Amino acid sequence: MKGLVVFYSRSGNTRKIAQEISTALKFDLEEILDTKSRKGILGFLSAGNDAMQKRLTLLKEVKHDPSLYELIVIGTPIWAGNISAPIRTYLNIHKKNFPQVAFFYSGLSSDNSKVFKEMEEICGKKPLSLLEVTSREIKRNIYYEKMKKFIDDLSKEMKKVNGN
Ligand SMILES: Cc1cc2nc3c(=O)[nH]c(=O)nc-3n(C[C@H](O)[C@H](O)[C@H](O)COP(=O)(O)O)c2cc1C
Protein backbone atom coordinates (compact mmCIF):
# COMPACT_ATOMS: atom_id res chain seq x y z
CA MET A 1 0.00 0.00 0.00
CA LYS A 2 1.30 3.39 -0.92
CA GLY A 3 0.77 6.05 1.74
CA LEU A 4 1.22 9.78 2.16
CA VAL A 5 1.68 11.79 5.37
CA VAL A 6 0.31 15.33 5.00
CA PHE A 7 0.94 17.93 7.70
CA TYR A 8 1.14 21.60 8.53
CA SER A 9 3.43 22.88 11.26
CA ARG A 10 3.97 26.44 12.50
CA SER A 11 6.60 25.70 15.14
CA GLY A 12 7.93 22.20 14.43
CA ASN A 13 5.94 19.84 16.69
CA THR A 14 3.58 18.42 14.08
CA ARG A 15 6.48 18.23 11.60
CA LYS A 16 8.50 16.07 14.01
CA ILE A 17 5.65 13.57 14.44
CA ALA A 18 4.88 13.58 10.69
CA GLN A 19 8.51 12.86 9.80
CA GLU A 20 8.69 9.98 12.25
CA ILE A 21 5.45 8.41 10.96
CA SER A 22 6.60 8.74 7.35
CA THR A 23 9.98 7.18 8.14
CA ALA A 24 8.44 4.29 10.11
CA LEU A 25 5.87 3.45 7.43
CA LYS A 26 8.01 4.45 4.42
CA PHE A 27 5.26 6.87 3.35
CA ASP A 28 5.82 9.98 1.26
CA LEU A 29 5.68 13.31 3.08
CA GLU A 30 3.77 16.45 2.09
CA GLU A 31 4.31 19.64 4.10
CA ILE A 32 1.44 22.07 3.61
CA LEU A 33 2.64 25.66 3.24
CA ASP A 34 0.44 28.69 3.86
CA THR A 35 0.84 31.86 1.77
CA LYS A 36 -0.26 33.84 4.84
CA SER A 37 2.59 34.45 7.31
CA ARG A 38 1.92 32.87 10.71
CA LYS A 39 5.15 34.16 12.26
CA GLY A 40 5.42 36.34 15.36
CA ILE A 41 2.64 37.71 17.48
CA LEU A 42 0.56 38.90 14.50
CA GLY A 43 0.87 35.46 12.90
CA PHE A 44 -0.15 33.84 16.18
CA LEU A 45 -3.21 36.08 16.45
CA SER A 46 -4.26 35.52 12.83
CA ALA A 47 -3.80 31.75 13.28
CA GLY A 48 -6.04 31.68 16.36
CA ASN A 49 -8.61 33.95 14.80
CA ASP A 50 -8.77 32.14 11.44
CA ALA A 51 -9.08 28.77 13.17
CA MET A 52 -11.81 29.99 15.50
CA GLN A 53 -13.80 31.43 12.58
CA LYS A 54 -13.16 28.24 10.57
CA ARG A 55 -11.71 30.39 7.79
CA LEU A 56 -9.85 28.93 4.84
CA THR A 57 -6.50 30.24 3.62
CA LEU A 58 -4.53 30.22 0.37
CA LEU A 59 -2.04 27.35 0.24
CA LYS A 60 1.11 26.99 -1.85
CA GLU A 61 0.90 24.27 -4.47
CA VAL A 62 1.14 20.71 -3.16
CA LYS A 63 3.66 18.22 -4.54
CA HIS A 64 1.70 14.97 -4.24
CA ASP A 65 -1.68 13.98 -5.67
CA PRO A 66 -3.57 12.21 -2.83
CA SER A 67 -5.72 10.25 -5.27
CA LEU A 68 -2.61 8.25 -6.25
CA TYR A 69 -2.28 6.85 -2.73
CA GLU A 70 -4.18 4.25 -0.77
CA LEU A 71 -3.85 5.84 2.67
CA ILE A 72 -3.49 9.52 3.61
CA VAL A 73 -2.32 10.33 7.15
CA ILE A 74 -3.20 13.93 8.02
CA GLY A 75 -1.70 15.91 10.91
CA THR A 76 -2.59 19.34 12.25
CA PRO A 77 -1.62 21.52 15.18
CA ILE A 78 -4.57 22.60 17.35
CA TRP A 79 -5.37 26.27 16.96
CA ALA A 80 -7.95 27.77 19.36
CA GLY A 81 -9.47 24.32 19.88
CA ASN A 82 -9.86 23.84 16.14
CA ILE A 83 -8.25 22.40 13.02
CA SER A 84 -5.48 24.75 11.81
CA ALA A 85 -6.60 26.88 8.85
CA PRO A 86 -4.06 25.34 6.42
CA ILE A 87 -5.19 21.79 7.15
CA ARG A 88 -8.87 22.79 7.05
CA THR A 89 -8.15 24.25 3.60
CA TYR A 90 -6.27 21.13 2.44
CA LEU A 91 -9.14 18.89 3.59
CA ASN A 92 -11.69 21.02 1.78
CA ILE A 93 -9.74 21.05 -1.47
CA HIS A 94 -8.81 17.36 -1.57
CA LYS A 95 -11.57 15.58 0.37
CA LYS A 96 -13.01 13.95 -2.75
CA ASN A 97 -9.62 12.43 -3.57
CA PHE A 98 -8.94 10.69 -0.28
CA PRO A 99 -8.87 6.90 -0.19
CA GLN A 100 -8.48 5.70 3.44
CA VAL A 101 -7.51 8.25 6.10
CA ALA A 102 -5.89 8.43 9.54
CA PHE A 103 -5.51 11.59 11.62
CA PHE A 104 -3.13 13.01 14.22
CA TYR A 105 -2.74 16.31 16.00
CA SER A 106 -0.29 18.05 18.28
CA GLY A 107 -1.67 20.42 20.90
CA LEU A 108 -1.00 21.81 24.36
CA SER A 109 -3.55 19.37 25.76
CA SER A 110 -4.94 16.04 24.61
CA ASP A 111 -8.50 17.25 25.11
CA ASN A 112 -9.19 18.08 21.46
CA SER A 113 -11.04 15.04 20.12
CA LYS A 114 -13.72 17.28 18.58
CA VAL A 115 -11.07 18.17 16.01
CA PHE A 116 -10.93 14.52 14.91
CA LYS A 117 -14.73 14.48 14.65
CA GLU A 118 -14.68 17.51 12.40
CA MET A 119 -11.86 16.13 10.23
CA GLU A 120 -13.94 12.97 9.82
CA GLU A 121 -17.03 15.02 8.88
CA ILE A 122 -15.14 17.06 6.29
CA CYS A 123 -13.54 13.97 4.71
CA GLY A 124 -16.73 11.89 4.98
CA LYS A 125 -14.54 8.95 5.98
CA LYS A 126 -13.90 7.06 9.20
CA PRO A 127 -10.22 7.25 10.12
CA LEU A 128 -8.32 3.96 10.43
CA SER A 129 -6.53 5.24 13.51
CA LEU A 130 -6.06 8.41 15.59
CA LEU A 131 -3.08 9.87 17.42
CA GLU A 132 -2.96 12.86 19.76
CA VAL A 133 0.38 14.11 21.05
CA THR A 134 0.94 17.03 23.42
CA SER A 135 3.76 19.56 23.08
CA ARG A 136 4.92 18.49 26.54
CA GLU A 137 5.19 14.86 25.39
CA ILE A 138 7.13 15.99 22.33
CA LYS A 139 9.50 18.12 24.39
CA ARG A 140 10.17 15.23 26.76
CA ASN A 141 10.19 12.55 24.05
CA ILE A 142 7.54 10.51 25.85
CA TYR A 143 5.06 9.77 23.08
CA TYR A 144 6.62 6.63 21.57
CA GLU A 145 4.13 4.14 23.05
CA LYS A 146 1.09 5.82 21.50
CA MET A 147 2.88 6.58 18.27
CA LYS A 148 3.90 2.92 18.02
CA LYS A 149 0.24 1.87 18.43
CA PHE A 150 -0.82 4.27 15.66
CA ILE A 151 1.92 2.97 13.35
CA ASP A 152 1.06 -0.65 14.19
CA ASP A 153 -2.64 -0.01 13.41
CA LEU A 154 -1.72 1.40 10.01
CA SER A 155 0.81 -1.36 9.27
CA LYS A 156 -1.89 -3.96 9.96
CA GLU A 157 -4.28 -2.23 7.56
CA MET A 158 -1.59 -2.11 4.89
CA LYS A 159 -0.96 -5.83 5.29
CA LYS A 160 -4.71 -6.53 4.93
CA VAL A 161 -4.91 -4.50 1.72
CA ASN A 162 -1.74 -6.06 0.31
CA GLY A 163 -2.94 -9.55 1.25
CA ASN A 164 -0.02 -10.55 3.45
C1 LIG B 1 -2.74 30.30 17.52
C2 LIG B 1 -2.57 29.08 18.36
C3 LIG B 1 -3.62 28.63 19.13
C4 LIG B 1 -3.49 27.46 19.89
N1 LIG B 1 -4.57 26.99 20.57
C5 LIG B 1 -4.49 25.79 21.21
C6 LIG B 1 -5.64 25.22 21.83
O1 LIG B 1 -6.73 25.77 21.82
N2 LIG B 1 -5.50 24.02 22.45
C7 LIG B 1 -4.30 23.35 22.48
O2 LIG B 1 -4.25 22.25 23.04
N3 LIG B 1 -3.19 23.87 21.91
C8 LIG B 1 -3.25 25.07 21.28
N4 LIG B 1 -2.14 25.61 20.67
C9 LIG B 1 -0.85 24.93 20.84
C10 LIG B 1 -0.41 24.15 19.61
O3 LIG B 1 -1.46 23.36 19.09
C11 LIG B 1 0.77 23.24 19.94
O4 LIG B 1 1.83 23.98 20.46
C12 LIG B 1 1.22 22.45 18.74
O5 LIG B 1 2.06 21.39 19.15
C13 LIG B 1 1.96 23.32 17.75
O6 LIG B 1 2.28 22.54 16.62
P1 LIG B 1 3.38 23.02 15.57
O7 LIG B 1 4.67 23.21 16.33
O8 LIG B 1 3.46 21.90 14.60
O9 LIG B 1 2.91 24.31 14.97
C14 LIG B 1 -2.24 26.78 19.92
C15 LIG B 1 -1.17 27.27 19.16
C16 LIG B 1 -1.33 28.40 18.38
C17 LIG B 1 -0.18 28.89 17.52
The ligand as a Gaussian input file, in Angstrom:
#p B3LYP/6-31G(d) Opt

LIG

0 1
 C       -2.745000      30.304000      17.515000
 C       -2.574000      29.082000      18.362000
 C       -3.620000      28.635000      19.127000
 C       -3.488000      27.459000      19.893000
 N       -4.568000      26.990000      20.572000
 C       -4.489000      25.788000      21.207000
 C       -5.638000      25.219000      21.830000
 O       -6.731000      25.769000      21.824000
 N       -5.503000      24.023000      22.449000
 C       -4.301000      23.352000      22.484000
 O       -4.249000      22.247000      23.041000
 N       -3.187000      23.865000      21.913000
 C       -3.247000      25.069000      21.277000
 N       -2.140000      25.605000      20.670000
 C       -0.846000      24.934000      20.836000
 C       -0.413000      24.154000      19.606000
 O       -1.461000      23.357000      19.091000
 C        0.770000      23.235000      19.943000
 O        1.829000      23.985000      20.459000
 C        1.218000      22.450000      18.745000
 O        2.057000      21.395000      19.149000
 C        1.960000      23.315000      17.747000
 O        2.284000      22.544000      16.622000
 P        3.376000      23.023000      15.569000
 O        4.674000      23.206000      16.335000
 O        3.464000      21.905000      14.603000
 O        2.915000      24.307000      14.967000
 C       -2.241000      26.779000      19.920000
 C       -1.169000      27.270000      19.164000
 C       -1.330000      28.401000      18.376000
 C       -0.181000      28.886000      17.524000

